[in-house]
Amino acid sequence: MFNEHRTRLASLYADKPGHIIYISGAAVSHRYNTDFEYPFRQESNFLYLTGVQEPDFALILVPITGAYHLLSPRRDAMFAVWMGFVRTQDQLKQAYNPDHIHFTDELGDLLASLKPESVHVINDTDAARVSELGYTPDQSILADALAWCRVIKSDGEKAELRKAANVANIAHREVMKSIRPGMNECELQAIHEFTCTRSGMRHQPYSGIFASGKGAAVLHYVDNNRVVDENDLFLLDAGAESNGYAADITRTYPANGVFNERQAAIYDICLNMLDSCIADARPGVEMEELHLKAARLLLEGFLDLGLVRGEVDELMEANIFALFFPHGLGHFLGLDTHDVGGYPKGVDRIDRPGLRYLRARRLLEPGMVITIEPGIYFIPALLEPAFENPEQARFLNVESLRGYLDFGGIRIEDNLIITEDGHENLTDVPKSRADIEAWMRG
């Protein structure tokens, strides 16, 4: 898989003889000035090209020949005393299969032997290192080239994404059947993370959201420390990570196991937004097209409930949907939860409420992996100013909406691989009201 990735990247440099690529991997991070080590996670571009999940490595790729040089840290005996067994260069070469292996302190000698015209790097640190050694760094191409490569997933990447999704599916189901009023949100987080760890996936791909009640209206809620109330909805946005590849799933359900009438009405609108957008997810469709469809469905549902007034077209024109659905419909998924490539060079964000935070603007293609995650939220910071704004308030049933300011929010999220003729849904967690209630009873 990693050889395939390097070959794909090298192909973009076919017209650049004398140019090479240099990328350093991640180092261990510590908490402030202590010896507390954060769990190590390799830098995603380096992981994409090498599969190395150890700190302090680097690589050089010579695109014109395809030669792959791996640079490993020089470890001494005391490192082995404190940190464990130190593998030899031969053992590392056998493990990672580079064409050539060197120590990282031999970078200068290696560059001298390659005599590059230009050294392509991603970040300022690597650029400074290359400059110190007397060579010309180029930061203009490599980040975009890697994003282009990573957007279309290889078969090996899809397999890892399926593994991550499978474990995240199991973890979500465990929380859904375990939740009880009176539990703390952090207890439910512990159940999710325990299930992932027990399955061999020790890292979470992002800080999970375990939000009850009003906390579910906070888009990036991470406190996860509130006691769940009998009448709360509970929003769980969390995933799993398989060899660096992420799952990102969200479900929302009642803490007591049964949707009340008000919860059911809003939930069904959000589920319709999800299901309709998933049904349309196929090659040739634009992400903003799906987003706008979800927004219209939200407004149609709110009109039926009497929460807004007017015609759908004029409500869309006035961006009323953005008061309840302020984030983007979805994003690319891969080695990063919000994976690279959503905005190719030359594509700008849409300067419009509700769309300016869309994380991907491009036509869907086979091999892309995306999330679809519509949400409906009653956020006082958005609604209260709208109630006082005549241009917005004329579309709102202010009296009814004030009764929802304690509601929180609902988000439902699935992960899709775009295929030649449609999509493959990786998410298998109950999402209809009937299925959720049956699972929670079970």
ROMAR-598122 format. One line per 3 residues: number of its first residue (from 1); their letters; for each residue x, z, y of C-alpha. Coordinates in steps of 0.2 Angstrom, whole numbers. Layout:
ROMAR-598122
NUM = A = X,Z,Y | ...
END
This chain:
ROMAR-598122
1 = MFN = 0,0,0 | 14,5,13 | 24,-11,9
4 = EHR = 8,-21,12 | 6,-12,29 | 24,-15,34
7 = TRL = 22,-34,29 | 6,-35,40 | 15,-28,55
10 = ASL = 31,-38,52 | 20,-54,52 | 16,-51,71
13 = YAD = 34,-52,75 | 38,-69,66 | 43,-77,83
16 = KPG = 54,-63,88 | 71,-64,79 | 83,-51,85
19 = HII = 69,-38,88 | 67,-23,77 | 55,-8,76
22 = YIS = 60,10,78 | 47,24,75 | 51,43,72
25 = GAA = 40,54,62 | 33,70,67 | 42,87,68
28 = VSH = 36,104,63 | 27,113,77 | 27,131,81
31 = RYN = 16,143,90 | 23,145,107 | 41,153,105
34 = TDF = 38,161,88 | 42,156,70 | 24,154,66
37 = EYP = 23,136,59 | 7,125,61 | 3,116,45
40 = FRQ = 13,100,45 | 4,83,48 | 13,67,49
43 = ESN = 11,56,64 | -2,43,59 | 8,27,63
46 = FLY = 23,33,53 | 12,38,39 | 3,21,39
49 = LTG = 20,12,37 | 30,24,25 | 18,37,16
52 = VQE = 31,50,20 | 23,67,23 | 38,77,27
55 = PDF = 45,81,44 | 60,74,54 | 61,57,46
58 = ALI = 62,40,55 | 61,22,51 | 68,5,56
61 = LVP = 59,-11,52 | 68,-28,54 | 53,-40,55
64 = ITG = 62,-56,53 | 69,-51,36 | 56,-38,31
67 = AYH = 70,-25,28 | 64,-7,29 | 77,7,33
70 = LLS = 71,25,31 | 81,38,40 | 80,56,33
73 = PRR = 86,72,40 | 103,79,35 | 98,96,26
76 = DAM = 112,109,23 | 112,123,10 | 104,136,21
79 = FAV = 89,125,23 | 87,126,4 | 88,145,5
82 = WMG = 74,146,17 | 63,131,14 | 67,126,-4
85 = FVR = 74,112,-14 | 83,98,-4 | 82,81,-12
88 = TQD = 97,69,-12 | 96,52,-4 | 94,44,-21
91 = QLK = 79,55,-25 | 71,51,-8 | 74,32,-11
94 = QAY = 66,33,-27 | 51,43,-20 | 48,31,-5
97 = NPD = 56,15,-10 | 64,9,6 | 76,-5,5
100 = HIH = 90,6,13 | 91,24,17 | 102,33,30
103 = FTD = 103,50,38 | 94,52,55 | 111,56,63
106 = ELG = 117,39,58 | 105,29,69 | 118,24,81
109 = DLL = 129,16,67 | 113,8,60 | 109,0,77
112 = ASL = 127,-6,79 | 126,-15,62 | 109,-23,66
115 = KPE = 114,-28,84 | 96,-29,90 | 91,-39,105
118 = SVH = 77,-27,108 | 70,-11,100 | 51,-9,99
121 = VIN = 45,9,101 | 29,18,104 | 33,33,114
124 = DTD = 44,39,128 | 54,50,116 | 59,36,105
127 = AAR = 63,25,120 | 74,38,128 | 84,40,111
130 = VSE = 86,21,110 | 92,20,128 | 104,34,125
133 = LGY = 112,24,111 | 114,9,123 | 100,-2,118
136 = TPD = 85,-9,126 | 68,-1,121 | 52,-11,123
139 = QSI = 35,-1,123 | 24,-16,128 | 19,-22,111
142 = LAD = 21,-10,96 | 6,1,99 | -6,-13,101
145 = ALA = 1,-22,86 | -1,-6,75 | -19,-4,81
148 = WCR = -22,-22,76 | -15,-19,59 | -24,-2,56
151 = VIK = -42,-8,61 | -44,-18,45 | -41,-7,30
154 = SDG = -32,-12,15 | -39,-8,-2 | -28,7,-4
157 = EKA = -34,14,12 | -52,11,7 | -49,21,-9
160 = ELR = -42,36,1 | -57,35,13 | -69,36,-2
163 = KAA = -60,51,-9 | -61,60,7 | -79,56,9
166 = NVA = -83,62,-9 | -76,79,-5 | -84,80,12
169 = NIA = -100,76,4 | -98,90,-9 | -93,102,5
172 = HRE = -108,98,16 | -120,100,1 | -112,117,-2
175 = VMK = -115,123,16 | -133,116,16 | -138,126,0
178 = SIR = -128,142,6 | -135,144,24 | -146,159,27
181 = PGM = -152,167,44 | -140,181,48 | -124,172,43
184 = NEC = -111,169,55 | -106,151,59 | -88,155,54
187 = ELQ = -94,160,36 | -102,143,34 | -86,135,41
190 = AIH = -76,145,27 | -88,138,14 | -84,120,20
193 = EFT = -66,122,21 | -65,132,4 | -74,118,-5
196 = CTR = -62,105,3 | -46,116,-1 | -52,119,-19
199 = SGM = -54,100,-21 | -35,98,-16 | -38,93,2
202 = RHQ = -30,106,12 | -30,98,29 | -46,96,40
205 = PYS = -46,79,50 | -52,88,65 | -59,104,72
208 = GIF = -76,106,64 | -92,110,73 | -103,123,65
211 = ASG = -116,125,78 | -133,134,78 | -146,135,91
214 = KGA = -141,131,109 | -123,128,102 | -129,112,94
217 = AVL = -131,104,112 | -113,107,115 | -105,90,110
220 = HYV = -88,98,105 | -93,115,101 | -79,124,92
223 = DNN = -82,143,95 | -91,144,77 | -94,163,79
226 = RVV = -112,165,83 | -125,173,71 | -137,160,64
229 = DEN = -155,164,69 | -171,162,58 | -178,148,69
232 = DLF = -162,139,73 | -157,122,69 | -139,121,62
235 = LLD = -127,106,66 | -112,104,55 | -100,90,60
238 = AGA = -85,92,48 | -75,81,36 | -61,81,24
241 = ESN = -44,72,23 | -36,63,9 | -18,59,11
244 = GYA = -21,57,30 | -37,48,29 | -52,55,36
247 = ADI = -71,58,32 | -82,63,47 | -100,68,42
250 = TRT = -113,77,52 | -130,84,47 | -142,95,56
253 = YPA = -155,106,47 | -166,122,49 | -157,138,45
256 = NGV = -173,144,36 | -174,128,25 | -190,121,33
259 = FNE = -192,111,48 | -205,117,60 | -217,104,69
262 = RQA = -206,103,84 | -190,101,75 | -197,88,63
265 = AIY = -203,77,77 | -186,76,86 | -177,75,69
268 = DIC = -187,60,63 | -183,51,79 | -164,54,77
271 = LNM = -165,49,58 | -174,32,63 | -160,29,75
274 = LDS = -147,31,61 | -156,22,48 | -160,7,59
277 = CIA = -142,5,65 | -135,7,48 | -147,-7,42
280 = DAR = -140,-19,55 | -121,-14,52 | -113,-30,46
283 = PGV = -100,-43,52 | -103,-51,69 | -113,-36,76
286 = EME = -106,-28,92 | -105,-9,93 | -114,-8,110
289 = ELH = -128,-19,102 | -131,-5,89 | -129,8,103
292 = LKA = -142,1,114 | -154,-1,99 | -152,17,95
295 = ARL = -156,21,114 | -172,11,113 | -178,20,98
298 = LLE = -175,36,106 | -186,32,121 | -199,25,110
301 = GFL = -200,41,100 | -200,51,116 | -214,41,123
304 = DLG = -225,44,108 | -221,63,110 | -226,62,129
307 = LVR = -208,68,134 | -205,53,145 | -217,41,154
310 = GEV = -216,23,158 | -211,7,149 | -196,6,137
313 = DEL = -188,-8,147 | -189,2,164 | -183,18,155
316 = MEA = -168,8,148 | -164,1,165 | -165,18,173
319 = NIF = -153,25,159 | -165,39,155 | -159,38,137
322 = ALF = -142,45,143 | -149,61,148 | -153,65,129
325 = FPH = -140,54,121 | -124,55,132 | -110,50,119
328 = GLG = -106,34,110 | -115,29,94 | -99,29,83
331 = HFL = -80,25,81 | -67,18,70 | -62,30,56
334 = GLD = -45,30,46 | -29,40,48 | -36,47,64
337 = THD = -54,53,65 | -56,43,81 | -45,29,74
340 = VGG = -36,16,84 | -42,-1,89 | -59,2,97
343 = YPK = -54,-6,113 | -42,-21,111 | -32,-27,126
346 = GVD = -43,-35,139 | -59,-25,134 | -64,-12,146
349 = RID = -77,2,145 | -95,-1,151 | -97,8,167
352 = RPG = -115,14,163 | -122,31,158 | -123,33,139
355 = LRY = -111,19,136 | -95,23,145 | -91,35,131
358 = LRA = -93,22,117 | -77,23,107 | -77,5,101
361 = RRL = -82,-11,109 | -79,-26,98 | -87,-36,84
364 = LEP = -88,-28,67 | -77,-37,54 | -75,-35,35
367 = GMV = -63,-21,32 | -67,-10,47 | -73,8,44
370 = ITI = -85,15,56 | -96,30,59 | -114,29,65
373 = EPG = -119,45,73 | -134,45,85 | -139,61,93
376 = IYF = -153,69,103 | -148,84,114 | -157,95,127
379 = IPA = -142,99,138 | -147,110,153 | -132,103,163
382 = LLE = -139,85,162 | -158,89,162 | -159,102,176
385 = PAF = -151,90,189 | -162,76,183 | -178,87,185
388 = ENP = -173,88,204 | -169,70,206 | -184,60,211
391 = EQA = -177,43,204 | -176,51,186 | -189,64,187
394 = RFL = -203,51,189 | -199,46,171 | -199,63,164
397 = NVE = -212,75,158 | -203,90,167 | -215,103,161
400 = SLR = -214,99,143 | -195,96,143 | -192,113,151
403 = GYL = -199,120,135 | -184,111,125 | -170,118,135
406 = DFG = -167,131,121 | -169,118,107 | -150,113,105
409 = GIR = -148,96,98 | -148,85,82 | -134,73,76
412 = IED = -134,64,60 | -118,54,55 | -113,43,41
415 = NLI = -97,33,37 | -97,15,33 | -85,2,27
418 = ITE = -90,-15,34 | -90,-28,20 | -92,-47,19
421 = DGH = -111,-47,19 | -115,-29,25 | -108,-12,23
424 = ENL = -104,1,10 | -111,19,15 | -98,32,9
427 = TDV = -110,47,14 | -121,55,1 | -128,71,9
430 = PKS = -147,73,10 | -153,67,27 | -172,64,25
433 = RAD = -182,80,29 | -189,80,12 | -172,78,3
436 = IEA = -165,92,15 | -179,104,11 | -178,101,-7
439 = WMR = -159,103,-8 | -160,119,2 | -174,126,-10
442 = G = -164,121,-25
END
